[in-house]
Amino acid sequence: MIATVLVANRGEIACRIFRTCRALGVRTVAVHSDADESALHARVADTAVRLPGAAPADTYLRADLIVKAAVTAGADAVHPGYGFLSENADFARAVLDAGLVWIGPPPEAIEAMASKTRAKQLMGLAPLREDELTEADLPVLVKAAAGGGGRGMRVVRRLEELSAAMEGARAEAASAFGDGEVFVEPYVENGRHVEVQVLADTHGTVWALGTRDCSLQRRHQKVIEEAPAPALPGDLTEEVCALAVRAARAVDYVGAGTVEFLVADGRAHFLEMNTRLQVEHPVTEAVFGLDLVAEQIRIAEGHALGDEPPRARGHAIEARLYAEDPANDWTPQTGTLHRLTVPEGVRLDTGYGDGDEVGVHYDPLLAKVVAHAPTRAEALRGLAGALERATVHGPVTNRDLLVRSLRHEEFTSARMTTGFYDRHLASLTAPAPDPYAPLAAALAEAHGRSRFGGWRNLPSQPQTKRYEMAGEEHEVRYHHTRTGPAADGVRVVHADAGLVVLEADGVRRRYEVAGYGDRVHVNGTTLTALPRFPAPAAERAPGSLLAPMPGTVVKIADGLLTGSSVQAGEPIVWLEAMKMQHAISAPVTGTVTELPVTEGQQVQVGTLLAVVQAT
């Protein structure tokens, strides 16, 4: 019997595995980088071990440090989670060589399937050769051979873009997975991303636990997932499940894994097998009434699965809540997550507690929210409503995108494809702020002062307050009266520091208000209080390129120096933040007149990266 499990991971997945371990009576060990010393996963584990001597972004890729931590802490088993070293056969071998139990598939199975190039060959397929590509092969997808999560992926629509795409994908894959191998495959547009959860024991039993649909993706990163895949013909469901079992048996697979397909024109195209637990595993757990982590532990202990899996019940949908700004090209966001709560009735998996810092080194995933109901329509309604009512006080998130996506007619009717956001992202992210939110914020702030402090017996100028909301400035005005605050066209029913109730056109609305410095959260709307007298803006030279996020300068264009000529749109500096690379391009055709940064330099939001003077 396994007594103590070290989780070779961080954040949400580490916390999720610890939760199951506690329920089973298994002790837990966390590992952490210096940046994660106070992270939730390090706080909730029974024991936490610091991984020394590595940069924060690389710490969880150090197999030697993790195995040493397991031995030092007295763990007898290691669970890899997902990402990082979860599909690294050498890490699995190192764990086994240390006399520990590996809660995952055999290293040989990882080697056979974790490399997508070898997996395709095993399934009788072959990737395209980059040196033989022609215009007729386009578009193609450059893809990391290891790992997943949208990292190390680039769509190429012109042959002249291939070299840069390969280089960028290699760098991103090496940073995220410790393996820079990439390959090229045909890019099928407007298909559906369908996958099958498999679970296999050491006694020859392999379960296919139904299908999942993960078609809603942005930049190849899954956003919303569900089980079972809706509107999938019965014969196609049987086909992909049979292919998934075949893939698992072909490599003597053990444990939890996922076989992914792209479904288009009534056909299923094999993509890859992920030899690990998937981010979206909770939807399968909800539908089948299973704890997949508990099953992984039981299988690692040698227990046998039943002859048949449990019967599926109902429908489950998961939404990934990311700290990213849709108004700023979806750049990852950092800062304090002051509060995160969801209504009862949905599942919340998160790696953050109230007051935790969202840093620059890791994935911007804040949480996964999962709804399960008897029907898909009920699950959709429940999840959209829960997200809409969730309390998310902190960095800007994709919450509005999630709610609108779940209510979009193309998604509710199950006609979505992987091109969903290509078609609808602009409309789904169009600002639609509540016009009364600034007034509610101002009245709540005013309550913090004396209720009657602004009242005068004679008429006086109204109180004014300015806020930035959805990229625009809003000025609100209100008066103090004998009976409380008043505003034109609105009846103030109630106002205190945390709750404002307004009535307009006979409709009464409640606003929950919370302020943190100059940031104010009013229901689901975030505002920034502006100073009464704006400070003069710092002057910047025309053509200045500023860092849109905190991160690391990982590359400067080859040969680029002060005085170099560049073309408009030409990438000149690359930043890495949260394991993703972001190219910063020249705004105009001209000459580089300033280049104050160097490769490896840490920068903050607004740091000057370069100046390009137009010619």
Sequence and secondary structure as in RCSB ss.txt:
>XXXX:A:sequence
MIATVLVANRGEIACRIFRTCRALGVRTVAVHSDADESALHARVADTAVRLPGAAPADTYLRADLIVKAAVTAGA
DAVHPGYGFLSENADFARAVLDAGLVWIGPPPEAIEAMASKTRAKQLMGLAPLREDELTEADLPVLVKAAAGGGG
RGMRVVRRLEELSAAMEGARAEAASAFGDGEVFVEPYVENGRHVEVQVLADTHGTVWALGTRDCSLQRRHQKVIE
EAPAPALPGDLTEEVCALAVRAARAVDYVGAGTVEFLVADGRAHFLEMNTRLQVEHPVTEAVFGLDLVAEQIRIA
EGHALGDEPPRARGHAIEARLYAEDPANDWTPQTGTLHRLTVPEGVRLDTGYGDGDEVGVHYDPLLAKVVAHAPT
RAEALRGLAGALERATVHGPVTNRDLLVRSLRHEEFTSARMTTGFYDRHLASLTAPAPDPYAPLAAALAEAHGRS
RFGGWRNLPSQPQTKRYEMAGEEHEVRYHHTRTGPAADGVRVVHADAGLVVLEADGVRRRYEVAGYGDRVHVNGT
TLTALPRFPAPAAERAPGSLLAPMPGTVVKIADGLLTGSSVQAGEPIVWLEAMKMQHAISAPVTGTVTELPVTEG
QQVQVGTLLAVVQAT
>XXXX:A:secstr
   EEEES  HHHHHHHHHHHHHHT EEEEEE GGGTT HHHHHSSEEEE  SS TTTGGG HHHHHHHHHHHT 
SEEE  SSTTTT HHHHHHHHHTT EESS  HHHHHHHTSHHHHHHHTT   B GGG  GGG SEEEEESS  TT
TT EEE SGGGHHHHHHHHHHHHHHHHS   EEEEE  TT EEEEEEEEE TTS EEEEEEEEEEEEETTEEEEE
EES TT  HHHHHHHHHHHHHHHHHTT  EEEEEEEEEETTEEEEEEEE S  TTHHHHHHHHT  HHHHHHHHH
TT    SS     SEEEEEEEE EEGGGTTEE  EEE EEE  TTSEEEES  TTEEE SSS  EEEEEEEEESS
HHHHHHHHHHHHHH EEESS  SHHHHHHHHT HHHHTT   TTHHHHHHHHHTS    TTHHHHHHHHHHHTS 
TTTT  SS    EEEEEEETTEEEEEEEEEETTEEEBTTBEEEEE SSEEEEEETTEEEEEEEEEETTEEEETTE
EEEE  SS        TTEEE SSSEEEEEE TT  TT EE TT EEEEEEETTEEEEEE SSSEEEEE    TT
 EE TT EEEEEEE 
